[in-house]
Amino acid sequence: MSCLENMRGLLPSSMLDWPGRVCSVLFLGGCNFRCPYCHNAELLEAGGSEDNVAWDDLEFFLRQRAGWIDGVSITGGEPTIHEDLPELCARLKGTGQPVKVDSNGSRPRMLADLISRGLADFVAMDVKTSLERYAEVVRMPLDPMNIAESIDVIIASGVEHEFRCTVVPGLVGLEDLESLAPRMQGARVLVLQQFSPGKTLDASLSGMKGYADEVLLEWAEKLSRAVPTQVRGLVGSVS
């Protein structure tokens, strides 16, 4: 389905989704992963709805708020599964807004195309775990070398970016992160995101506690020897 027909929601403004900017957040439906800790299960399947965001309404909204927001962040779901994502990005940039794309890195050619054509001003890629354990975590068949290629594409491009990993006990540990860190050498930042319990795709994770803040801070210090690493979402409000 076209992403232009699958814009499922709009957050008018956010100070959390694009580092250093106030942005609107556009949610696309459809994802090729089934991560058990996903908080957006309602966006996993693509599909039309009378509640979908219409392009004309979105364009009007963005033009009306010129000077009030600093860009649009496209998230999901997984935006890169839509073949017309470049058209959506071009339309958004046509309103005068910079564009950030969130991705799981499963489609490196799409990311390379967006970056090479100047359609993505910032790319945030979620890394799930070590390449060897990827299928276990995303619960879908995939070629983990696509993940590795996306990492390489983003770093080599020079585009503003961040890599981020939701650190879920049992699915990602220090050894997994240490196996990924050498691949990320040259990256601007790796962000370890504290796991937040609550509504999860796999209900068995809904009440699970994340790692202690002190553990994540210690891991970030170790990983920073290979790639600058930060921690986000600590229970103690330390960031």
C-alpha positions, 0 to 999 in steps of 0.5 A, a space after each residue: 500500500 502507498 504510504 500516502 494512503 497509509 498515514 495513520 496519525 500525526 503528533 503536532 509537536 514533539 521535543 523528543 523525536 528529533 534531537 535539538 528540534 521541535 518536530 511534528 511526528 507522522 506515523 505510517 502503518 505497516 511493519 516487517 518486524 514483530 518485536 515483542 516489546 513493540 508499543 505500537 502494535 496498532 501500526 504493524 499492519 498496513 491499511 486504510 481507515 477513515 481516520 487516516 491523515 489526508 495529504 491535503 490536510 497535512 500539507 495545510 497543517 505544515 504550511 500554517 506552522 512554518 516557523 513554529 516547528 523545525 521539521 517532520 519525523 516519519 516513523 511507524 511501523 516501518 516507513 521504508 517498506 513503502 515504495 513511495 516513501 521518497 515521494 512522501 519525503 519530497 512532498 514534505 520537503 516541498 512544504 519547507 520542512 526538513 525530514 527525519 526518517 526512523 527505520 529498522 534498517 531492513 531496507 538499506 537500498 531505500 535508505 541509500 536512495 533517500 540519503 543520496 537524493 537529499 530527501 532525509 536530513 536525519 536518519 534514526 536507525 533502531 538496532 535490535 541486538 547482535 546480528 546473530 540474534 536478530 531473527 530471534 528478536 524481530 520474530 520474522 525471517 530476514 537477512 542480517 546483512 541488510 542490517 549491517 549494510 544499513 549501518 554502513 550506508 548511514 555512517 558513510 553518507 555523512 547524514 545526521 543520524 543516531 543509532 538506538 537500541 531498546 535494551 530489553 533484558 533477555 533480548 539484548 545484553 552487553 555481549 550483543 552490544 559489544 558485537 555490534 559496536 565495532 560495526 558502528 565505529 565512525 557513527 555519531 552516537 549510539 543511544 541505549 534506550 531503557 525498556 519501558 514496561 506497559 503495552 507490549 506486543 508480547 503481553 508477557 513483557 508488559 510488566 517486566 523491569 528493565 536493567 538498572 540505570 547503573 548497569 546501562 550507564 556502565 555499559 555506555 561507558 564501555 561501549 564508548 570506547 568503540 562508538 560514542 554512547 548515551 543512555 536515554 529514558 533512565 528511571 532515575 531521570 538521568 540522561 
